[in-house]
Amino acid sequence: MPEIHTSTFASSHARVHQAPNDGRPEFAFIGRSNVGKSSLINMLTQRKELAHTSGKPGKTQLLNYYLINDSWYLTDLPGYGYAKQSKKTRAKWESRTEKYFLNRQTLVTSFVLIDSNIPPQAIDLEFVNWLGENGVPFAIAFTKTDRKKARGGTHLDAFKAALLEYWEELPPVFETSALKETGRDEMLAYVESALNEVNWPFQQSRE
């Protein structure tokens, strides 16, 4: 079973061109504000405070890089759709995110996090469709599946159905819970498989 042995905060950057350029592949995590991104990252890495969680949406404002197994990066991107930020700030974040996805050559794939407790949101569908239209590889990670509103998969099925109105087939889909560690093995296996496709080991020493 693939496993994360080491995970460390590497760096934060306000602009894409400042991000690491050492050639290591990276996997981006992005979603609407308050989707549970930090909790999922901490669950995957088994580090309670690697990514700082907050009750205040919109806290992540930079490109945050975490070095995993001294081999690949987990990139925590600013959330989208937080209305309380100023239009100028939202436009700046959106521009940075767009540049990241269109220009980051070391990006292997992106995990788009979707809250499984709420019905499909237009902003999530628009973002996912934008990735697809621009040829950016991505997977869907439904979060908070342990909560009552997520049980039975009603919202998950509705989101998948909404996607199929635009696409002939679904991207890889994962159901996760940071609380119960659901989906951890499946997501790490997916990362390992993706790294194998680009001929890069899941576990690699660069010393």
Secondary structure in CASP SS format (residue, H / E / C, confidence):
PFRMAT SS
TARGET T0000
AUTHOR 0000-0000-0000
METHOD secondary structure of the structure
MODEL  1
M C 1.00
P C 1.00
E C 1.00
I C 1.00
H C 1.00
T C 1.00
S E 1.00
T E 1.00
F E 1.00
A E 1.00
S E 1.00
S E 1.00
H E 1.00
A C 1.00
R C 1.00
V H 1.00
H H 1.00
Q H 1.00
A C 1.00
P C 1.00
N C 1.00
D C 1.00
G C 1.00
R C 1.00
P C 1.00
E E 1.00
F E 1.00
A E 1.00
F E 1.00
I E 1.00
G E 1.00
R E 1.00
S C 1.00
N C 1.00
V C 1.00
G C 1.00
K H 1.00
S H 1.00
S H 1.00
L H 1.00
I H 1.00
N H 1.00
M H 1.00
L H 1.00
T H 1.00
Q C 1.00
R C 1.00
K C 1.00
E C 1.00
L C 1.00
A C 1.00
H C 1.00
T C 1.00
S C 1.00
G C 1.00
K C 1.00
P C 1.00
G C 1.00
K C 1.00
T C 1.00
Q C 1.00
L C 1.00
L E 1.00
N E 1.00
Y E 1.00
Y E 1.00
L E 1.00
I E 1.00
N C 1.00
D C 1.00
S C 1.00
W E 1.00
Y E 1.00
L E 1.00
T E 1.00
D E 1.00
L C 1.00
P C 1.00
G C 1.00
Y E 1.00
G C 1.00
Y C 1.00
A C 1.00
K C 1.00
Q C 1.00
S C 1.00
K H 1.00
K H 1.00
T H 1.00
R H 1.00
A H 1.00
K H 1.00
W H 1.00
E H 1.00
S H 1.00
R H 1.00
T H 1.00
E H 1.00
K H 1.00
Y H 1.00
F H 1.00
L H 1.00
N H 1.00
R C 1.00
Q C 1.00
T C 1.00
L E 1.00
V E 1.00
T E 1.00
S E 1.00
F E 1.00
V E 1.00
L E 1.00
I E 1.00
D E 1.00
S C 1.00
N C 1.00
I C 1.00
P C 1.00
P C 1.00
Q C 1.00
A H 1.00
I H 1.00
D H 1.00
L H 1.00
E H 1.00
F H 1.00
V H 1.00
N H 1.00
W H 1.00
L H 1.00
G H 1.00
E H 1.00
N C 1.00
G C 1.00
V C 1.00
P C 1.00
F E 1.00
A E 1.00
I E 1.00
A E 1.00
F E 1.00
T E 1.00
K C 1.00
T C 1.00
D C 1.00
R C 1.00
K H 1.00
K H 1.00
A H 1.00
R C 1.00
G C 1.00
G C 1.00
T H 1.00
H H 1.00
L H 1.00
D H 1.00
A H 1.00
F H 1.00
K H 1.00
A H 1.00
A H 1.00
L H 1.00
L C 1.00
E C 1.00
Y C 1.00
W C 1.00
E C 1.00
E C 1.00
L C 1.00
P C 1.00
P C 1.00
V E 1.00
F E 1.00
E E 1.00
T C 1.00
S E 1.00
A C 1.00
L C 1.00
K C 1.00
E C 1.00
T E 1.00
G C 1.00
R H 1.00
D H 1.00
E H 1.00
M H 1.00
L H 1.00
A H 1.00
Y H 1.00
V H 1.00
E H 1.00
S H 1.00
A H 1.00
L H 1.00
N H 1.00
E H 1.00
V C 1.00
N C 1.00
W C 1.00
P C 1.00
F C 1.00
Q C 1.00
Q C 1.00
S C 1.00
R C 1.00
E C 1.00
END
